[in-house]
Amino acid sequence: MSKQAPPGISAVSACLVVESIEDELEFLSGAFGASIRDQRRDPQGRISQAEAQIGDSTVVLRLAQEGRPTTQSMLYVWMGNVEEAYKQALEQGATPVEEPKDGSYGSREAAIKDSQGNTWWLAQEIRKLSNKEVERRLAGQRKSRL
């Protein structure tokens, strides 16, 4: 790549096309403590584009319009406390997809869906595992399903 991202923005950022940026910003700030980095309004006064900062990552939000329909995405967010984030997301109107549980990769995970159809996987590292240990755990899961 010849050009890097602007300061404070990672080289790859999530971009969600939504029906209401205002609703999504409210959800992101309430559920994940996101801060609003930038927002632009269209001639009707609606927010047509915004950037929300979650930890060290930027989520770009664009308003759906003709030729740019809404998209439902799946995002994976690392955090310090999955249970707390899961509870906060539900309080902000998210629907549960998967309750918090320990996963095979050494992380605790949960999933929720926001009001605009995006699925957010919440993850917290609880122990560092070698690739060999992860493969052993996954092989054990496959055997138990047979």
C-alpha positions as protocol buffer text, in pm:
chain_id: "A"
residue {
  index: 1
  type: MET
  ca { x: 0 y: 0 z: 0 }
}
residue {
  index: 2
  type: SER
  ca { x: 134 y: 337 z: -89 }
}
residue {
  index: 3
  type: LYS
  ca { x: -91 y: 547 z: 135 }
}
residue {
  index: 4
  type: GLN
  ca { x: -159 y: 481 z: 501 }
}
residue {
  index: 5
  type: ALA
  ca { x: -480 y: 553 z: 688 }
}
residue {
  index: 6
  type: PRO
  ca { x: -524 y: 893 z: 854 }
}
residue {
  index: 7
  type: PRO
  ca { x: -383 y: 927 z: 1206 }
}
residue {
  index: 8
  type: GLY
  ca { x: -594 y: 745 z: 1465 }
}
residue {
  index: 9
  type: ILE
  ca { x: -761 y: 512 z: 1214 }
}
residue {
  index: 10
  type: SER
  ca { x: -647 y: 155 z: 1151 }
}
residue {
  index: 11
  type: ALA
  ca { x: -568 y: 36 z: 799 }
}
residue {
  index: 12
  type: VAL
  ca { x: -883 y: -179 z: 797 }
}
residue {
  index: 13
  type: SER
  ca { x: -1200 y: -43 z: 957 }
}
residue {
  index: 14
  type: ALA
  ca { x: -1552 y: -180 z: 973 }
}
residue {
  index: 15
  type: CYS
  ca { x: -1808 y: 9 z: 766 }
}
residue {
  index: 16
  type: LEU
  ca { x: -2177 y: -37 z: 840 }
}
residue {
  index: 17
  type: VAL
  ca { x: -2452 y: 91 z: 614 }
}
residue {
  index: 18
  type: VAL
  ca { x: -2754 y: 151 z: 836 }
}
residue {
  index: 19
  type: GLU
  ca { x: -3104 y: 302 z: 829 }
}
residue {
  index: 20
  type: SER
  ca { x: -3030 y: 529 z: 1127 }
}
residue {
  index: 21
  type: ILE
  ca { x: -2683 y: 643 z: 1216 }
}
residue {
  index: 22
  type: GLU
  ca { x: -2823 y: 822 z: 1521 }
}
residue {
  index: 23
  type: ASP
  ca { x: -2964 y: 494 z: 1657 }
}
residue {
  index: 24
  type: GLU
  ca { x: -2643 y: 305 z: 1583 }
}
residue {
  index: 25
  type: LEU
  ca { x: -2426 y: 571 z: 1751 }
}
residue {
  index: 26
  type: GLU
  ca { x: -2651 y: 562 z: 2058 }
}
residue {
  index: 27
  type: PHE
  ca { x: -2619 y: 182 z: 2070 }
}
residue {
  index: 28
  type: LEU
  ca { x: -2241 y: 183 z: 2021 }
}
residue {
  index: 29
  type: SER
  ca { x: -2181 y: 446 z: 2288 }
}
residue {
  index: 30
  type: GLY
  ca { x: -2418 y: 283 z: 2538 }
}
residue {
  index: 31
  type: ALA
  ca { x: -2313 y: -77 z: 2478 }
}
residue {
  index: 32
  type: PHE
  ca { x: -1940 y: -41 z: 2412 }
}
residue {
  index: 33
  type: GLY
  ca { x: -1849 y: 305 z: 2536 }
}
residue {
  index: 34
  type: ALA
  ca { x: -1776 y: 420 z: 2181 }
}
residue {
  index: 35
  type: SER
  ca { x: -1681 y: 781 z: 2130 }
}
residue {
  index: 36
  type: ILE
  ca { x: -1797 y: 974 z: 1826 }
}
residue {
  index: 37
  type: ARG
  ca { x: -1497 y: 1087 z: 1623 }
}
residue {
  index: 38
  type: ASP
  ca { x: -1674 y: 1260 z: 1337 }
}
residue {
  index: 39
  type: GLN
  ca { x: -2018 y: 1310 z: 1187 }
}
residue {
  index: 40
  type: ARG
  ca { x: -2157 y: 1482 z: 879 }
}
residue {
  index: 41
  type: ARG
  ca { x: -2517 y: 1579 z: 807 }
}
residue {
  index: 42
  type: ASP
  ca { x: -2711 y: 1574 z: 482 }
}
residue {
  index: 43
  type: PRO
  ca { x: -2927 y: 1869 z: 363 }
}
residue {
  index: 44
  type: GLN
  ca { x: -3226 y: 1722 z: 556 }
}
residue {
  index: 45
  type: GLY
  ca { x: -3024 y: 1739 z: 880 }
}
residue {
  index: 46
  type: ARG
  ca { x: -2979 y: 1362 z: 921 }
}
residue {
  index: 47
  type: ILE
  ca { x: -2637 y: 1225 z: 1004 }
}
residue {
  index: 48
  type: SER
  ca { x: -2524 y: 1076 z: 671 }
}
residue {
  index: 49
  type: GLN
  ca { x: -2178 y: 958 z: 778 }
}
residue {
  index: 50
  type: ALA
  ca { x: -2005 y: 913 z: 1111 }
}
residue {
  index: 51
  type: GLU
  ca { x: -1706 y: 750 z: 1275 }
}
residue {
  index: 52
  type: ALA
  ca { x: -1724 y: 582 z: 1614 }
}
residue {
  index: 53
  type: GLN
  ca { x: -1415 y: 481 z: 1810 }
}
residue {
  index: 54
  type: ILE
  ca { x: -1428 y: 154 z: 2007 }
}
residue {
  index: 55
  type: GLY
  ca { x: -1098 y: 91 z: 2180 }
}
residue {
  index: 56
  type: ASP
  ca { x: -829 y: 129 z: 1914 }
}
residue {
  index: 57
  type: SER
  ca { x: -1066 y: 70 z: 1621 }
}
residue {
  index: 58
  type: THR
  ca { x: -1290 y: 289 z: 1411 }
}
residue {
  index: 59
  type: VAL
  ca { x: -1636 y: 188 z: 1291 }
}
residue {
  index: 60
  type: VAL
  ca { x: -1747 y: 394 z: 991 }
}
residue {
  index: 61
  type: LEU
  ca { x: -2123 y: 441 z: 960 }
}
residue {
  index: 62
  type: ARG
  ca { x: -2296 y: 539 z: 638 }
}
residue {
  index: 63
  type: LEU
  ca { x: -2662 y: 614 z: 585 }
}
residue {
  index: 64
  type: ALA
  ca { x: -2846 y: 372 z: 359 }
}
residue {
  index: 65
  type: GLN
  ca { x: -2977 y: 524 z: 38 }
}
residue {
  index: 66
  type: GLU
  ca { x: -3072 y: 423 z: -312 }
}
residue {
  index: 67
  type: GLY
  ca { x: -2782 y: 226 z: -458 }
}
residue {
  index: 68
  type: ARG
  ca { x: -2630 y: 173 z: -112 }
}
residue {
  index: 69
  type: PRO
  ca { x: -2867 y: -52 z: 83 }
}
residue {
  index: 70
  type: THR
  ca { x: -2827 y: -154 z: 445 }
}
residue {
  index: 71
  type: THR
  ca { x: -2584 y: -432 z: 515 }
}
residue {
  index: 72
  type: GLN
  ca { x: -2588 y: -668 z: 808 }
}
residue {
  index: 73
  type: SER
  ca { x: -2238 y: -742 z: 928 }
}
residue {
  index: 74
  type: MET
  ca { x: -2070 y: -960 z: 1185 }
}
residue {
  index: 75
  type: LEU
  ca { x: -1807 y: -789 z: 1399 }
}
residue {
  index: 76
  type: TYR
  ca { x: -1571 y: -932 z: 1660 }
}
residue {
  index: 77
  type: VAL
  ca { x: -1485 y: -703 z: 1952 }
}
residue {
  index: 78
  type: TRP
  ca { x: -1217 y: -775 z: 2212 }
}
residue {
  index: 79
  type: MET
  ca { x: -1290 y: -635 z: 2555 }
}
residue {
  index: 80
  type: GLY
  ca { x: -1205 y: -668 z: 2921 }
}
residue {
  index: 81
  type: ASN
  ca { x: -1534 y: -809 z: 3049 }
}
residue {
  index: 82
  type: VAL
  ca { x: -1770 y: -1003 z: 2822 }
}
residue {
  index: 83
  type: GLU
  ca { x: -2046 y: -1042 z: 3083 }
}
residue {
  index: 84
  type: GLU
  ca { x: -2059 y: -668 z: 3148 }
}
residue {
  index: 85
  type: ALA
  ca { x: -2058 y: -580 z: 2777 }
}
residue {
  index: 86
  type: TYR
  ca { x: -2324 y: -843 z: 2703 }
}
residue {
  index: 87
  type: LYS
  ca { x: -2547 y: -704 z: 2978 }
}
residue {
  index: 88
  type: GLN
  ca { x: -2494 y: -344 z: 2861 }
}
residue {
  index: 89
  type: ALA
  ca { x: -2572 y: -437 z: 2501 }
}
residue {
  index: 90
  type: LEU
  ca { x: -2899 y: -604 z: 2606 }
}
residue {
  index: 91
  type: GLU
  ca { x: -2989 y: -295 z: 2811 }
}
residue {
  index: 92
  type: GLN
  ca { x: -2931 y: -89 z: 2494 }
}
residue {
  index: 93
  type: GLY
  ca { x: -3190 y: -296 z: 2305 }
}
residue {
  index: 94
  type: ALA
  ca { x: -2973 y: -570 z: 2153 }
}
residue {
  index: 95
  type: THR
  ca { x: -3115 y: -920 z: 2125 }
}
residue {
  index: 96
  type: PRO
  ca { x: -2918 y: -1217 z: 2254 }
}
residue {
  index: 97
  type: VAL
  ca { x: -2762 y: -1453 z: 2001 }
}
residue {
  index: 98
  type: GLU
  ca { x: -2531 y: -1650 z: 2229 }
}
residue {
  index: 99
  type: GLU
  ca { x: -2487 y: -1612 z: 2605 }
}
residue {
  index: 100
  type: PRO
  ca { x: -2134 y: -1573 z: 2747 }
}
residue {
  index: 101
  type: LYS
  ca { x: -1937 y: -1897 z: 2758 }
}
residue {
  index: 102
  type: ASP
  ca { x: -1579 y: -2017 z: 2746 }
}
residue {
  index: 103
  type: GLY
  ca { x: -1464 y: -2109 z: 2396 }
}
residue {
  index: 104
  type: SER
  ca { x: -1206 y: -2347 z: 2255 }
}
residue {
  index: 105
  type: TYR
  ca { x: -958 y: -2072 z: 2171 }
}
residue {
  index: 106
  type: GLY
  ca { x: -892 y: -1960 z: 2529 }
}
residue {
  index: 107
  type: SER
  ca { x: -1147 y: -1680 z: 2515 }
}
residue {
  index: 108
  type: ARG
  ca { x: -1484 y: -1612 z: 2671 }
}
residue {
  index: 109
  type: GLU
  ca { x: -1736 y: -1517 z: 2403 }
}
residue {
  index: 110
  type: ALA
  ca { x: -2093 y: -1399 z: 2362 }
}
residue {
  index: 111
  type: ALA
  ca { x: -2294 y: -1263 z: 2071 }
}
residue {
  index: 112
  type: ILE
  ca { x: -2572 y: -1007 z: 2036 }
}
residue {
  index: 113
  type: LYS
  ca { x: -2762 y: -851 z: 1747 }
}
residue {
  index: 114
  type: ASP
  ca { x: -2823 y: -476 z: 1735 }
}
residue {
  index: 115
  type: SER
  ca { x: -3151 y: -320 z: 1622 }
}
residue {
  index: 116
  type: GLN
  ca { x: -3020 y: -281 z: 1266 }
}
residue {
  index: 117
  type: GLY
  ca { x: -2933 y: -649 z: 1223 }
}
residue {
  index: 118
  type: ASN
  ca { x: -2558 y: -642 z: 1289 }
}
residue {
  index: 119
  type: THR
  ca { x: -2418 y: -929 z: 1496 }
}
residue {
  index: 120
  type: TRP
  ca { x: -2151 y: -835 z: 1748 }
}
residue {
  index: 121
  type: TRP
  ca { x: -1929 y: -1112 z: 1888 }
}
residue {
  index: 122
  type: LEU
  ca { x: -1784 y: -1007 z: 2221 }
}
residue {
  index: 123
  type: ALA
  ca { x: -1457 y: -1172 z: 2325 }
}
residue {
  index: 124
  type: GLN
  ca { x: -1230 y: -1167 z: 2627 }
}
residue {
  index: 125
  type: GLU
  ca { x: -903 y: -1356 z: 2642 }
}
residue {
  index: 126
  type: ILE
  ca { x: -904 y: -1573 z: 2953 }
}
residue {
  index: 127
  type: ARG
  ca { x: -592 y: -1780 z: 2880 }
}
residue {
  index: 128
  type: LYS
  ca { x: -329 y: -1789 z: 2610 }
}
residue {
  index: 129
  type: LEU
  ca { x: -332 y: -2126 z: 2431 }
}
residue {
  index: 130
  type: SER
  ca { x: -83 y: -2271 z: 2186 }
}
residue {
  index: 131
  type: ASN
  ca { x: -205 y: -2364 z: 1839 }
}
residue {
  index: 132
  type: LYS
  ca { x: -151 y: -2729 z: 1932 }
}
residue {
  index: 133
  type: GLU
  ca { x: -383 y: -2697 z: 2235 }
}
residue {
  index: 134
  type: VAL
  ca { x: -652 y: -2521 z: 2030 }
}
residue {
  index: 135
  type: GLU
  ca { x: -635 y: -2795 z: 1765 }
}
residue {
  index: 136
  type: ARG
  ca { x: -663 y: -3063 z: 2037 }
}
residue {
  index: 137
  type: ARG
  ca { x: -970 y: -2892 z: 2186 }
}
residue {
  index: 138
  type: LEU
  ca { x: -1137 y: -2853 z: 1847 }
}
residue {
  index: 139
  type: ALA
  ca { x: -1069 y: -3217 z: 1757 }
}
residue {
  index: 140
  type: GLY
  ca { x: -1234 y: -3320 z: 2086 }
}
residue {
  index: 141
  type: GLN
  ca { x: -1543 y: -3111 z: 2001 }
}
residue {
  index: 142
  type: ARG
  ca { x: -1571 y: -3271 z: 1656 }
}
residue {
  index: 143
  type: LYS
  ca { x: -1552 y: -3620 z: 1807 }
}
residue {
  index: 144
  type: SER
  ca { x: -1823 y: -3541 z: 2064 }
}
residue {
  index: 145
  type: ARG
  ca { x: -2060 y: -3425 z: 1785 }
}
residue {
  index: 146
  type: LEU
  ca { x: -2028 y: -3752 z: 1589 }
}
